[in-house]
């Protein structure tokens, strides 16, 4: 997931924010919170899933992300 968000920023230098909305029950969600400097904006419910809404700013990503 880190590499996909990294690619979004590298693909177009005008990209300032990457948004994600994974299912809240995925085991990767706590790791995303730990490894990426993204903001957990809210949790939401749709008829087919309960999700979380993340935003990741370009500047914070390149300053603090663990890209190893």
mmJSON file of the N, C-alpha and C atoms, coordinates in Angstrom:
{"data_MODEL":{"atom_site":{
"group_PDB":["ATOM","ATOM","ATOM","ATOM","ATOM","ATOM","ATOM","ATOM","ATOM","ATOM","ATOM","ATOM","ATOM","ATOM","ATOM","ATOM","ATOM","ATOM","ATOM","ATOM","ATOM","ATOM","ATOM","ATOM","ATOM","ATOM","ATOM","ATOM","ATOM","ATOM","ATOM","ATOM","ATOM","ATOM","ATOM","ATOM","ATOM","ATOM","ATOM","ATOM","ATOM","ATOM","ATOM","ATOM","ATOM","ATOM","ATOM","ATOM","ATOM","ATOM","ATOM","ATOM","ATOM","ATOM","ATOM","ATOM","ATOM","ATOM","ATOM","ATOM","ATOM","ATOM","ATOM","ATOM","ATOM","ATOM","ATOM","ATOM","ATOM","ATOM","ATOM","ATOM","ATOM","ATOM","ATOM","ATOM","ATOM","ATOM","ATOM","ATOM","ATOM","ATOM","ATOM","ATOM","ATOM","ATOM","ATOM","ATOM","ATOM","ATOM","ATOM","ATOM","ATOM","ATOM","ATOM","ATOM","ATOM","ATOM","ATOM","ATOM","ATOM","ATOM","ATOM","ATOM","ATOM","ATOM","ATOM","ATOM","ATOM","ATOM","ATOM","ATOM","ATOM","ATOM","ATOM","ATOM","ATOM","ATOM","ATOM","ATOM","ATOM","ATOM","ATOM","ATOM","ATOM","ATOM","ATOM","ATOM","ATOM","ATOM","ATOM","ATOM","ATOM","ATOM","ATOM","ATOM","ATOM","ATOM","ATOM","ATOM","ATOM","ATOM","ATOM","ATOM","ATOM","ATOM","ATOM","ATOM","ATOM","ATOM","ATOM","ATOM","ATOM","ATOM","ATOM","ATOM","ATOM","ATOM","ATOM","ATOM","ATOM","ATOM","ATOM","ATOM","ATOM","ATOM","ATOM","ATOM","ATOM","ATOM","ATOM","ATOM","ATOM","ATOM","ATOM","ATOM","ATOM","ATOM","ATOM","ATOM","ATOM","ATOM","ATOM","ATOM","ATOM","ATOM","ATOM","ATOM","ATOM","ATOM","ATOM","ATOM","ATOM","ATOM","ATOM","ATOM","ATOM","ATOM","ATOM","ATOM","ATOM","ATOM","ATOM","ATOM"],
"id":[1,2,3,4,5,6,7,8,9,10,11,12,13,14,15,16,17,18,19,20,21,22,23,24,25,26,27,28,29,30,31,32,33,34,35,36,37,38,39,40,41,42,43,44,45,46,47,48,49,50,51,52,53,54,55,56,57,58,59,60,61,62,63,64,65,66,67,68,69,70,71,72,73,74,75,76,77,78,79,80,81,82,83,84,85,86,87,88,89,90,91,92,93,94,95,96,97,98,99,100,101,102,103,104,105,106,107,108,109,110,111,112,113,114,115,116,117,118,119,120,121,122,123,124,125,126,127,128,129,130,131,132,133,134,135,136,137,138,139,140,141,142,143,144,145,146,147,148,149,150,151,152,153,154,155,156,157,158,159,160,161,162,163,164,165,166,167,168,169,170,171,172,173,174,175,176,177,178,179,180,181,182,183,184,185,186,187,188,189,190,191,192,193,194,195,196,197,198,199,200,201,202,203,204],
"type_symbol":["N","C","C","N","C","C","N","C","C","N","C","C","N","C","C","N","C","C","N","C","C","N","C","C","N","C","C","N","C","C","N","C","C","N","C","C","N","C","C","N","C","C","N","C","C","N","C","C","N","C","C","N","C","C","N","C","C","N","C","C","N","C","C","N","C","C","N","C","C","N","C","C","N","C","C","N","C","C","N","C","C","N","C","C","N","C","C","N","C","C","N","C","C","N","C","C","N","C","C","N","C","C","N","C","C","N","C","C","N","C","C","N","C","C","N","C","C","N","C","C","N","C","C","N","C","C","N","C","C","N","C","C","N","C","C","N","C","C","N","C","C","N","C","C","N","C","C","N","C","C","N","C","C","N","C","C","N","C","C","N","C","C","N","C","C","N","C","C","N","C","C","N","C","C","N","C","C","N","C","C","N","C","C","N","C","C","N","C","C","N","C","C","N","C","C","N","C","C","N","C","C","N","C","C"],
"label_atom_id":["N","CA","C","N","CA","C","N","CA","C","N","CA","C","N","CA","C","N","CA","C","N","CA","C","N","CA","C","N","CA","C","N","CA","C","N","CA","C","N","CA","C","N","CA","C","N","CA","C","N","CA","C","N","CA","C","N","CA","C","N","CA","C","N","CA","C","N","CA","C","N","CA","C","N","CA","C","N","CA","C","N","CA","C","N","CA","C","N","CA","C","N","CA","C","N","CA","C","N","CA","C","N","CA","C","N","CA","C","N","CA","C","N","CA","C","N","CA","C","N","CA","C","N","CA","C","N","CA","C","N","CA","C","N","CA","C","N","CA","C","N","CA","C","N","CA","C","N","CA","C","N","CA","C","N","CA","C","N","CA","C","N","CA","C","N","CA","C","N","CA","C","N","CA","C","N","CA","C","N","CA","C","N","CA","C","N","CA","C","N","CA","C","N","CA","C","N","CA","C","N","CA","C","N","CA","C","N","CA","C","N","CA","C","N","CA","C","N","CA","C","N","CA","C","N","CA","C","N","CA","C","N","CA","C","N","CA","C"],
"label_alt_id":[null,null,null,null,null,null,null,null,null,null,null,null,null,null,null,null,null,null,null,null,null,null,null,null,null,null,null,null,null,null,null,null,null,null,null,null,null,null,null,null,null,null,null,null,null,null,null,null,null,null,null,null,null,null,null,null,null,null,null,null,null,null,null,null,null,null,null,null,null,null,null,null,null,null,null,null,null,null,null,null,null,null,null,null,null,null,null,null,null,null,null,null,null,null,null,null,null,null,null,null,null,null,null,null,null,null,null,null,null,null,null,null,null,null,null,null,null,null,null,null,null,null,null,null,null,null,null,null,null,null,null,null,null,null,null,null,null,null,null,null,null,null,null,null,null,null,null,null,null,null,null,null,null,null,null,null,null,null,null,null,null,null,null,null,null,null,null,null,null,null,null,null,null,null,null,null,null,null,null,null,null,null,null,null,null,null,null,null,null,null,null,null,null,null,null,null,null,null,null,null,null,null,null,null],
"label_comp_id":["UNK","UNK","UNK","UNK","UNK","UNK","UNK","UNK","UNK","UNK","UNK","UNK","UNK","UNK","UNK","UNK","UNK","UNK","UNK","UNK","UNK","UNK","UNK","UNK","UNK","UNK","UNK","UNK","UNK","UNK","UNK","UNK","UNK","UNK","UNK","UNK","UNK","UNK","UNK","UNK","UNK","UNK","UNK","UNK","UNK","UNK","UNK","UNK","UNK","UNK","UNK","UNK","UNK","UNK","UNK","UNK","UNK","UNK","UNK","UNK","UNK","UNK","UNK","UNK","UNK","UNK","UNK","UNK","UNK","UNK","UNK","UNK","UNK","UNK","UNK","UNK","UNK","UNK","UNK","UNK","UNK","UNK","UNK","UNK","UNK","UNK","UNK","UNK","UNK","UNK","UNK","UNK","UNK","UNK","UNK","UNK","UNK","UNK","UNK","UNK","UNK","UNK","UNK","UNK","UNK","UNK","UNK","UNK","UNK","UNK","UNK","UNK","UNK","UNK","UNK","UNK","UNK","UNK","UNK","UNK","UNK","UNK","UNK","UNK","UNK","UNK","UNK","UNK","UNK","UNK","UNK","UNK","UNK","UNK","UNK","UNK","UNK","UNK","UNK","UNK","UNK","UNK","UNK","UNK","UNK","UNK","UNK","UNK","UNK","UNK","UNK","UNK","UNK","UNK","UNK","UNK","UNK","UNK","UNK","UNK","UNK","UNK","UNK","UNK","UNK","UNK","UNK","UNK","UNK","UNK","UNK","UNK","UNK","UNK","UNK","UNK","UNK","UNK","UNK","UNK","UNK","UNK","UNK","UNK","UNK","UNK","UNK","UNK","UNK","UNK","UNK","UNK","UNK","UNK","UNK","UNK","UNK","UNK","UNK","UNK","UNK","UNK","UNK","UNK"],
"label_asym_id":["A","A","A","A","A","A","A","A","A","A","A","A","A","A","A","A","A","A","A","A","A","A","A","A","A","A","A","A","A","A","A","A","A","A","A","A","A","A","A","A","A","A","A","A","A","A","A","A","A","A","A","A","A","A","A","A","A","A","A","A","A","A","A","A","A","A","A","A","A","A","A","A","A","A","A","A","A","A","A","A","A","A","A","A","A","A","A","A","A","A","A","A","A","A","A","A","A","A","A","A","A","A","A","A","A","A","A","A","A","A","A","A","A","A","A","A","A","A","A","A","A","A","A","A","A","A","A","A","A","A","A","A","A","A","A","A","A","A","A","A","A","A","A","A","A","A","A","A","A","A","A","A","A","A","A","A","A","A","A","A","A","A","A","A","A","A","A","A","A","A","A","A","A","A","A","A","A","A","A","A","A","A","A","A","A","A","A","A","A","A","A","A","A","A","A","A","A","A","A","A","A","A","A","A"],
"label_entity_id":["1","1","1","1","1","1","1","1","1","1","1","1","1","1","1","1","1","1","1","1","1","1","1","1","1","1","1","1","1","1","1","1","1","1","1","1","1","1","1","1","1","1","1","1","1","1","1","1","1","1","1","1","1","1","1","1","1","1","1","1","1","1","1","1","1","1","1","1","1","1","1","1","1","1","1","1","1","1","1","1","1","1","1","1","1","1","1","1","1","1","1","1","1","1","1","1","1","1","1","1","1","1","1","1","1","1","1","1","1","1","1","1","1","1","1","1","1","1","1","1","1","1","1","1","1","1","1","1","1","1","1","1","1","1","1","1","1","1","1","1","1","1","1","1","1","1","1","1","1","1","1","1","1","1","1","1","1","1","1","1","1","1","1","1","1","1","1","1","1","1","1","1","1","1","1","1","1","1","1","1","1","1","1","1","1","1","1","1","1","1","1","1","1","1","1","1","1","1","1","1","1","1","1","1"],
"label_seq_id":[1,1,1,2,2,2,3,3,3,4,4,4,5,5,5,6,6,6,7,7,7,8,8,8,9,9,9,10,10,10,11,11,11,12,12,12,13,13,13,14,14,14,15,15,15,16,16,16,17,17,17,18,18,18,19,19,19,20,20,20,21,21,21,22,22,22,23,23,23,24,24,24,25,25,25,26,26,26,27,27,27,28,28,28,29,29,29,30,30,30,31,31,31,32,32,32,33,33,33,34,34,34,35,35,35,36,36,36,37,37,37,38,38,38,39,39,39,40,40,40,41,41,41,42,42,42,43,43,43,44,44,44,45,45,45,46,46,46,47,47,47,48,48,48,49,49,49,50,50,50,51,51,51,52,52,52,53,53,53,54,54,54,55,55,55,56,56,56,57,57,57,58,58,58,59,59,59,60,60,60,61,61,61,62,62,62,63,63,63,64,64,64,65,65,65,66,66,66,67,67,67,68,68,68],
"pdbx_PDB_ins_code":[null,null,null,null,null,null,null,null,null,null,null,null,null,null,null,null,null,null,null,null,null,null,null,null,null,null,null,null,null,null,null,null,null,null,null,null,null,null,null,null,null,null,null,null,null,null,null,null,null,null,null,null,null,null,null,null,null,null,null,null,null,null,null,null,null,null,null,null,null,null,null,null,null,null,null,null,null,null,null,null,null,null,null,null,null,null,null,null,null,null,null,null,null,null,null,null,null,null,null,null,null,null,null,null,null,null,null,null,null,null,null,null,null,null,null,null,null,null,null,null,null,null,null,null,null,null,null,null,null,null,null,null,null,null,null,null,null,null,null,null,null,null,null,null,null,null,null,null,null,null,null,null,null,null,null,null,null,null,null,null,null,null,null,null,null,null,null,null,null,null,null,null,null,null,null,null,null,null,null,null,null,null,null,null,null,null,null,null,null,null,null,null,null,null,null,null,null,null,null,null,null,null,null,null],
"Cartn_x":[0.826,0.0,0.872,1.98,2.877,3.407,3.776,4.332,3.298,2.032,0.996,0.804,0.807,0.637,1.874,3.052,4.286,4.223,3.758,3.635,2.662,1.601,0.642,1.325,2.171,2.869,3.943,4.627,5.686,5.136,3.998,3.406,3.07,2.521,2.155,2.567,3.545,4.04,2.996,1.893,0.837,-0.049,0.068,-0.758,-0.359,-1.289,-1.031,-1.573,-2.671,-3.315,-3.733,-3.49,-3.983,-5.005,-6.146,-7.245,-7.431,-7.696,-7.978,-9.198,-9.901,-11.065,-11.168,-10.211,-10.248,-11.34,-11.648,-12.581,-11.957,-12.734,-12.223,-11.73,-12.239,-11.863,-10.645,-10.009,-8.81,-7.641,-6.845,-5.72,-4.631,-4.619,-3.586,-3.867,-5.079,-5.432,-4.572,-4.365,-3.478,-2.041,-1.567,-0.209,-0.144,-1.207,-1.232,-1.133,-1.814,-1.765,-0.357,0.309,1.642,2.735,2.658,3.762,3.605,2.407,2.202,1.719,2.228,1.809,0.48,-0.511,-1.798,-2.785,-3.822,-4.834,-6.046,-6.508,-7.741,-8.865,-9.571,-10.575,-11.878,-12.333,-13.583,-13.799,-14.694,-15.182,-16.586,-16.958,-18.276,-18.841,-20.136,-20.806,-21.539,-21.304,-22.025,-22.796,-23.737,-24.484,-23.598,-22.469,-21.626,-20.348,-20.033,-18.819,-18.841,-18.039,-17.737,-16.303,-16.082,-14.77,-14.18,-12.939,-12.253,-11.785,-11.771,-11.405,-10.074,-9.043,-7.699,-7.364,-6.617,-6.004,-4.509,-3.731,-2.277,-1.748,-1.149,-0.607,0.804,1.094,2.388,3.562,3.492,4.604,4.877,3.834,4.008,4.541,4.095,4.545,6.052,6.569,7.999,8.857,8.283,9.039,9.104,8.018,7.929,7.682,7.389,7.039,8.252,8.004,9.045,8.995,9.9,9.862,10.732,11.256,12.108,11.287],
"Cartn_y":[-1.19,0.0,1.256,1.212,2.363,2.654,1.605,1.815,2.37,1.989,2.548,4.038,4.418,5.839,6.626,6.028,6.649,6.867,5.862,5.968,7.066,7.244,8.318,9.682,9.891,11.17,11.323,10.242,10.323,10.456,9.851,9.843,11.247,12.061,13.43,14.365,15.224,16.108,17.095,17.252,18.166,17.538,16.235,15.55,16.01,16.616,17.123,16.2,15.48,14.626,13.319,12.206,10.898,10.459,9.993,9.592,8.086,7.452,6.019,5.739,4.669,4.279,2.755,2.134,0.674,0.231,-1.039,-1.611,-1.526,-1.186,-0.991,-2.28,-3.435,-4.693,-5.367,-4.735,-5.314,-5.269,-6.328,-6.335,-5.318,-4.801,-3.834,-2.427,-2.136,-0.781,-0.312,-1.094,-0.618,-0.375,-1.187,-0.977,0.301,0.609,1.857,3.055,2.961,4.051,4.174,3.041,3.056,3.52,3.141,3.381,4.595,5.105,6.264,7.45,8.635,9.822,10.373,9.506,9.922,10.186,10.906,11.253,10.352,9.804,9.034,10.039,10.382,11.431,10.962,9.777,9.285,7.831,7.214,5.887,6.07,5.225,5.36,3.992,3.958,2.712,2.875,1.919,1.811,0.495,0.294,-0.967,-2.213,-2.1,-3.266,-3.308,-2.251,-2.282,-1.188,-1.413,-0.389,0.027,1.301,1.733,2.847,3.169,4.303,5.218,6.505,7.508,8.125,7.856,8.371,9.47,10.472,11.426,11.463,11.53,11.546,12.72,13.686,14.877,14.595,15.129,14.923,15.331,16.513,17.034,16.152,15.762,14.894,13.527,13.015,11.701,11.693,12.67,12.67,13.073,13.716,14.051,12.895,12.127,11.184,9.725,9.413,8.031,7.114,5.862,4.832,4.14,4.494,3.979,2.745,2.171,0.979,-0.248],
"Cartn_z":[0.0,0.0,0.0,0.718,0.738,-0.655,-1.388,-2.721,-3.69,-3.535,-4.417,-4.161,-2.905,-2.589,-3.012,-2.852,-3.312,-4.825,-5.553,-7.011,-7.414,-6.665,-6.976,-6.939,-5.945,-5.838,-6.913,-7.263,-8.266,-9.68,-9.925,-11.27,-11.755,-10.878,-11.246,-10.115,-10.344,-9.284,-8.762,-9.483,-9.025,-7.954,-7.752,-6.757,-5.363,-4.661,-3.313,-2.226,-2.526,-1.527,-2.181,-1.497,-1.927,-0.883,-1.364,-0.492,-0.586,0.535,0.554,1.4,1.04,1.838,1.928,2.639,2.773,3.75,3.676,4.646,6.028,7.009,8.368,9.007,8.567,9.206,8.575,7.608,6.999,7.987,8.043,8.986,8.644,7.433,7.043,7.583,7.991,8.43,9.603,10.661,11.735,11.26,10.317,9.783,8.96,8.225,7.464,8.395,9.514,10.488,11.07,11.297,11.905,10.947,9.673,8.744,7.849,7.722,6.858,7.679,7.392,8.144,7.622,7.546,7.009,8.131,7.802,8.787,8.618,9.713,9.725,9.948,8.889,8.979,9.613,9.228,9.796,9.428,10.148,9.795,9.243,8.291,7.669,7.346,7.142,6.794,5.476,4.593,3.334,3.38,2.466,2.501,2.383,1.7,1.459,2.294,3.039,3.854,4.908,5.939,6.927,6.613,6.354,5.897,6.731,6.42,7.024,5.898,6.172,5.175,5.582,4.781,5.021,4.025,4.466,3.544,3.845,2.794,2.909,2.099,2.775,2.112,1.6,0.449,-0.207,0.686,1.235,2.03,3.25,3.954,5.123,4.724,3.579,3.127,2.912,2.186,1.878,3.075,4.063,5.265,6.257,6.372,7.483,7.114,5.877,5.53,5.599,5.986,5.99,4.64,3.751,2.384,2.187,3.244,3.119,2.832],
"occupancy":[1.0,1.0,1.0,1.0,1.0,1.0,1.0,1.0,1.0,1.0,1.0,1.0,1.0,1.0,1.0,1.0,1.0,1.0,1.0,1.0,1.0,1.0,1.0,1.0,1.0,1.0,1.0,1.0,1.0,1.0,1.0,1.0,1.0,1.0,1.0,1.0,1.0,1.0,1.0,1.0,1.0,1.0,1.0,1.0,1.0,1.0,1.0,1.0,1.0,1.0,1.0,1.0,1.0,1.0,1.0,1.0,1.0,1.0,1.0,1.0,1.0,1.0,1.0,1.0,1.0,1.0,1.0,1.0,1.0,1.0,1.0,1.0,1.0,1.0,1.0,1.0,1.0,1.0,1.0,1.0,1.0,1.0,1.0,1.0,1.0,1.0,1.0,1.0,1.0,1.0,1.0,1.0,1.0,1.0,1.0,1.0,1.0,1.0,1.0,1.0,1.0,1.0,1.0,1.0,1.0,1.0,1.0,1.0,1.0,1.0,1.0,1.0,1.0,1.0,1.0,1.0,1.0,1.0,1.0,1.0,1.0,1.0,1.0,1.0,1.0,1.0,1.0,1.0,1.0,1.0,1.0,1.0,1.0,1.0,1.0,1.0,1.0,1.0,1.0,1.0,1.0,1.0,1.0,1.0,1.0,1.0,1.0,1.0,1.0,1.0,1.0,1.0,1.0,1.0,1.0,1.0,1.0,1.0,1.0,1.0,1.0,1.0,1.0,1.0,1.0,1.0,1.0,1.0,1.0,1.0,1.0,1.0,1.0,1.0,1.0,1.0,1.0,1.0,1.0,1.0,1.0,1.0,1.0,1.0,1.0,1.0,1.0,1.0,1.0,1.0,1.0,1.0,1.0,1.0,1.0,1.0,1.0,1.0,1.0,1.0,1.0,1.0,1.0,1.0],
"B_iso_or_equiv":[0.0,0.0,0.0,0.0,0.0,0.0,0.0,0.0,0.0,0.0,0.0,0.0,0.0,0.0,0.0,0.0,0.0,0.0,0.0,0.0,0.0,0.0,0.0,0.0,0.0,0.0,0.0,0.0,0.0,0.0,0.0,0.0,0.0,0.0,0.0,0.0,0.0,0.0,0.0,0.0,0.0,0.0,0.0,0.0,0.0,0.0,0.0,0.0,0.0,0.0,0.0,0.0,0.0,0.0,0.0,0.0,0.0,0.0,0.0,0.0,0.0,0.0,0.0,0.0,0.0,0.0,0.0,0.0,0.0,0.0,0.0,0.0,0.0,0.0,0.0,0.0,0.0,0.0,0.0,0.0,0.0,0.0,0.0,0.0,0.0,0.0,0.0,0.0,0.0,0.0,0.0,0.0,0.0,0.0,0.0,0.0,0.0,0.0,0.0,0.0,0.0,0.0,0.0,0.0,0.0,0.0,0.0,0.0,0.0,0.0,0.0,0.0,0.0,0.0,0.0,0.0,0.0,0.0,0.0,0.0,0.0,0.0,0.0,0.0,0.0,0.0,0.0,0.0,0.0,0.0,0.0,0.0,0.0,0.0,0.0,0.0,0.0,0.0,0.0,0.0,0.0,0.0,0.0,0.0,0.0,0.0,0.0,0.0,0.0,0.0,0.0,0.0,0.0,0.0,0.0,0.0,0.0,0.0,0.0,0.0,0.0,0.0,0.0,0.0,0.0,0.0,0.0,0.0,0.0,0.0,0.0,0.0,0.0,0.0,0.0,0.0,0.0,0.0,0.0,0.0,0.0,0.0,0.0,0.0,0.0,0.0,0.0,0.0,0.0,0.0,0.0,0.0,0.0,0.0,0.0,0.0,0.0,0.0,0.0,0.0,0.0,0.0,0.0,0.0],
"pdbx_formal_charge":[null,null,null,null,null,null,null,null,null,null,null,null,null,null,null,null,null,null,null,null,null,null,null,null,null,null,null,null,null,null,null,null,null,null,null,null,null,null,null,null,null,null,null,null,null,null,null,null,null,null,null,null,null,null,null,null,null,null,null,null,null,null,null,null,null,null,null,null,null,null,null,null,null,null,null,null,null,null,null,null,null,null,null,null,null,null,null,null,null,null,null,null,null,null,null,null,null,null,null,null,null,null,null,null,null,null,null,null,null,null,null,null,null,null,null,null,null,null,null,null,null,null,null,null,null,null,null,null,null,null,null,null,null,null,null,null,null,null,null,null,null,null,null,null,null,null,null,null,null,null,null,null,null,null,null,null,null,null,null,null,null,null,null,null,null,null,null,null,null,null,null,null,null,null,null,null,null,null,null,null,null,null,null,null,null,null,null,null,null,null,null,null,null,null,null,null,null,null,null,null,null,null,null,null],
"auth_seq_id":[1,1,1,2,2,2,3,3,3,4,4,4,5,5,5,6,6,6,7,7,7,8,8,8,9,9,9,10,10,10,11,11,11,12,12,12,13,13,13,14,14,14,15,15,15,16,16,16,17,17,17,18,18,18,19,19,19,20,20,20,21,21,21,22,22,22,23,23,23,24,24,24,25,25,25,26,26,26,27,27,27,28,28,28,29,29,29,30,30,30,31,31,31,32,32,32,33,33,33,34,34,34,35,35,35,36,36,36,37,37,37,38,38,38,39,39,39,40,40,40,41,41,41,42,42,42,43,43,43,44,44,44,45,45,45,46,46,46,47,47,47,48,48,48,49,49,49,50,50,50,51,51,51,52,52,52,53,53,53,54,54,54,55,55,55,56,56,56,57,57,57,58,58,58,59,59,59,60,60,60,61,61,61,62,62,62,63,63,63,64,64,64,65,65,65,66,66,66,67,67,67,68,68,68],
"auth_comp_id":["UNK","UNK","UNK","UNK","UNK","UNK","UNK","UNK","UNK","UNK","UNK","UNK","UNK","UNK","UNK","UNK","UNK","UNK","UNK","UNK","UNK","UNK","UNK","UNK","UNK","UNK","UNK","UNK","UNK","UNK","UNK","UNK","UNK","UNK","UNK","UNK","UNK","UNK","UNK","UNK","UNK","UNK","UNK","UNK","UNK","UNK","UNK","UNK","UNK","UNK","UNK","UNK","UNK","UNK","UNK","UNK","UNK","UNK","UNK","UNK","UNK","UNK","UNK","UNK","UNK","UNK","UNK","UNK","UNK","UNK","UNK","UNK","UNK","UNK","UNK","UNK","UNK","UNK","UNK","UNK","UNK","UNK","UNK","UNK","UNK","UNK","UNK","UNK","UNK","UNK","UNK","UNK","UNK","UNK","UNK","UNK","UNK","UNK","UNK","UNK","UNK","UNK","UNK","UNK","UNK","UNK","UNK","UNK","UNK","UNK","UNK","UNK","UNK","UNK","UNK","UNK","UNK","UNK","UNK","UNK","UNK","UNK","UNK","UNK","UNK","UNK","UNK","UNK","UNK","UNK","UNK","UNK","UNK","UNK","UNK","UNK","UNK","UNK","UNK","UNK","UNK","UNK","UNK","UNK","UNK","UNK","UNK","UNK","UNK","UNK","UNK","UNK","UNK","UNK","UNK","UNK","UNK","UNK","UNK","UNK","UNK","UNK","UNK","UNK","UNK","UNK","UNK","UNK","UNK","UNK","UNK","UNK","UNK","UNK","UNK","UNK","UNK","UNK","UNK","UNK","UNK","UNK","UNK","UNK","UNK","UNK","UNK","UNK","UNK","UNK","UNK","UNK","UNK","UNK","UNK","UNK","UNK","UNK","UNK","UNK","UNK","UNK","UNK","UNK"],
"auth_asym_id":["A","A","A","A","A","A","A","A","A","A","A","A","A","A","A","A","A","A","A","A","A","A","A","A","A","A","A","A","A","A","A","A","A","A","A","A","A","A","A","A","A","A","A","A","A","A","A","A","A","A","A","A","A","A","A","A","A","A","A","A","A","A","A","A","A","A","A","A","A","A","A","A","A","A","A","A","A","A","A","A","A","A","A","A","A","A","A","A","A","A","A","A","A","A","A","A","A","A","A","A","A","A","A","A","A","A","A","A","A","A","A","A","A","A","A","A","A","A","A","A","A","A","A","A","A","A","A","A","A","A","A","A","A","A","A","A","A","A","A","A","A","A","A","A","A","A","A","A","A","A","A","A","A","A","A","A","A","A","A","A","A","A","A","A","A","A","A","A","A","A","A","A","A","A","A","A","A","A","A","A","A","A","A","A","A","A","A","A","A","A","A","A","A","A","A","A","A","A","A","A","A","A","A","A"],
"auth_atom_id":["N","CA","C","N","CA","C","N","CA","C","N","CA","C","N","CA","C","N","CA","C","N","CA","C","N","CA","C","N","CA","C","N","CA","C","N","CA","C","N","CA","C","N","CA","C","N","CA","C","N","CA","C","N","CA","C","N","CA","C","N","CA","C","N","CA","C","N","CA","C","N","CA","C","N","CA","C","N","CA","C","N","CA","C","N","CA","C","N","CA","C","N","CA","C","N","CA","C","N","CA","C","N","CA","C","N","CA","C","N","CA","C","N","CA","C","N","CA","C","N","CA","C","N","CA","C","N","CA","C","N","CA","C","N","CA","C","N","CA","C","N","CA","C","N","CA","C","N","CA","C","N","CA","C","N","CA","C","N","CA","C","N","CA","C","N","CA","C","N","CA","C","N","CA","C","N","CA","C","N","CA","C","N","CA","C","N","CA","C","N","CA","C","N","CA","C","N","CA","C","N","CA","C","N","CA","C","N","CA","C","N","CA","C","N","CA","C","N","CA","C","N","CA","C","N","CA","C","N","CA","C","N","CA","C","N","CA","C"],
"pdbx_PDB_model_num":[1,1,1,1,1,1,1,1,1,1,1,1,1,1,1,1,1,1,1,1,1,1,1,1,1,1,1,1,1,1,1,1,1,1,1,1,1,1,1,1,1,1,1,1,1,1,1,1,1,1,1,1,1,1,1,1,1,1,1,1,1,1,1,1,1,1,1,1,1,1,1,1,1,1,1,1,1,1,1,1,1,1,1,1,1,1,1,1,1,1,1,1,1,1,1,1,1,1,1,1,1,1,1,1,1,1,1,1,1,1,1,1,1,1,1,1,1,1,1,1,1,1,1,1,1,1,1,1,1,1,1,1,1,1,1,1,1,1,1,1,1,1,1,1,1,1,1,1,1,1,1,1,1,1,1,1,1,1,1,1,1,1,1,1,1,1,1,1,1,1,1,1,1,1,1,1,1,1,1,1,1,1,1,1,1,1,1,1,1,1,1,1,1,1,1,1,1,1,1,1,1,1,1,1]
}}}
